[in-house]
Amino acid sequence: MKKLLSLMGISLLALMLAVPAFAADKPIKVYINGSNVAFTAGSPYLKNNTVLVPFRVIFEKLGLNVLWDAKTGTVTGTSASLTISLKIGSSRATVNNLVKKLATAPSSISGTTYIPLRFVAEATGGTAVWDAASRSVKINTPEASDNSEQQITDLMHLSNKYFNAENAAGYYSLVVFNSVPADSVDNLKEYFKRYDMVTTIESLDILSIQGNEAVVHTVEKSVRKGGDYLPDERYEYLHTLVRKNGVWKIESSELQDSSVLLTPEQGKTAAVLPQIDASAIKDSLSKYYTARNAKNVDGTLAQLTYYGEEYEASMKDAIAEYFEAYNLTETLNSSNIFYYTPDEAAIYVEAAVKDADSGENYTQSSIFIFSKSSSGQWTIDDSYLVSYSDQK
């Protein structure tokens, strides 16, 4: 037989390499809690008394989110309380960072990675029973009943965990693929390079579960730990989730409300900075308010940081629409630079606002973030509303 095989052509050899050696045997079937698992990327096969299966389907059916590292040939399955990593060709795996020895190493066949089924089933707390007569594996998980609420809760906390770990690929692995723009992972990586924010989920409410769709409301607190300046904030989100192949994923997240967590006392604590920069920042702020009161679109735009022609055009339209919709006069009551680096500053502002249309007067507190250009000019990058307080 070996001699015959050695005489076969290259095309036949390629075919043999593409199909596991058991191809002539009865196909192996896998059942999870009594349901047959369909494998589309490849068929389970038996090697060294170990059943190996394509990793993605089995991970998802067992409630794990999947990460694939093509460079290292490592597949990782995660939930809120479990992380399993296996590597092609390695007889060692990790379960929550504990090294485990495998009887049979994961393998790659025709671009599909196969992993040992029993190991993964038992690592997730289930049992796996091999029936030689029917060539089937029957897996029972700890909870065969629908535990969608726990899965959804675990998903939201895992998403938060990935964000705080600055794991962009992990974060977007929990999102429905067709709802993610192609450059999202790269954009999030750039965000992580620039900012260092830690987010805490303060409350999580599952508002509805209907079939394979769910709606979740969260209140989250974001606190700056370093990097470029962003104010601490509290957010309210409405998340839409969908269940695909038995696994819940995030389809969309809509911001419902946000509030800046800065007290007046914090905003009025003065930063230490050179007088020349302090004067330049406050001069730019004064020009900004003067231009706004005069409804001078170009004058207002001149005090904003330039991010290209497309950005400038959109901002110009937005400012013009704002002046058309509102008839406000804003008077600076006080301003204080409470955060400073040689390239960036944040200034706390209290302004008296008069609405000429309604006759209403109120005080508006804001944060303006300034950046310094290579030419030395300080301009406004962004602004945040802190609070409104009515005046009688």
Phi, psi and omega in degrees: 000317179297321180296318179298317180297322182294341181267355182289154181287169182296320182296321179290324178297318178299321179296318180295323179291334183277348183236130178304155188295343184275006192308329182280344180280170176296133182302145177275133178251148180236131178239134174243117183052039176088351181262132180290134180265126179267127179251116181261338183273347182168168183257143175301148177215163184255129179216125180052043180063022178237131175275124177250141185224155173303134193289320193297311183298315185291322177299313183293321179294333178269010174083021181255144171273146192250135170234134180236124178252100184294329182295320183258352182068035183249132175248138182230133174247134185226148165223186182296333184241003187218137172226120179242128178233133177227148183234137180304129177083353182259135178271011178239136177232168177236140175234110186051047177071004174266130183283131178236143180269136180258141175290326179223130182285151173301153182224167178236126179227119179052040176084001178253132179267127180252139181232155180291122188293312185299319182301314182292319180299315181287328178295332178272004177094007181262185177237150178228125181240126180267127176250104185295324184296316181264359184049060181220155175242127179249117182252133172240127180271163181303325180231101180283338181286162180292121179238050185301320182299318179292320179297319180294316178299316179298319180299313183294321179288327177292321176301316178295322179297315179296321180297313181292332177277000182056041179258089185295317180296318178297317180301312183280349174291344180266003183251144177303127189303315185286356178258004184252118175301151187301327185262014184298315181298315180296319179296321180291324176298321177294322176300314181296327178293326186270321186241154176229090182243141176246127184251137177241133174277110182277327176208149181218120180235124175275108186281326180199149170227114180231103182064242181258021178232145180215154177235130184233136176250130177232148168246123187232145180244128181247124184238131180285133176247345181170195180072195177298157187284130164223142179287152171296140182216159171245133183238152168240127181238150169244115184255136172255125182244150174228151178252121179233130183054035177083002183241131177280137176221161182273125178266321179201156177224119183247127178287125180262324182196157176208152178214138180281134182260071178226122179278157175304325180297319178293318181293335182263005175276119189283135173277160176266123180204160179298144182299326182297322178286320179301317180293319181294319180295313182289330176293317178297319179297317179298317179296324180297312180292323178298316180294320180296316180296330179273359185053043180265102185297310183295322179294321177294315181298328182296337181267002179261149179294136182275124179238030178108165186295320182295316178296316182298319180295317180292321178293322180298317178295318182295318179295317179298319179294322179297313180296328179289325186275331186236148179236077187247148170240126184242125181244124180291120174270316180201157176211145182212129177276110185255351178220137183208136162227167181302341182245354188209148178208155175233134184234132179267129187233136169241125183229143174273128184242131176241126178264109184293333181285316183262344184078008183281143175238139177204165177257132181244127176253134185218162169243130173247131177257124181251149172231154183255125181282172179296338178274356178095004181274135176265126180226163185276123176274316186199166177216152181226134175280128180269308180193163169242140172227121183292147176241131178279000000 
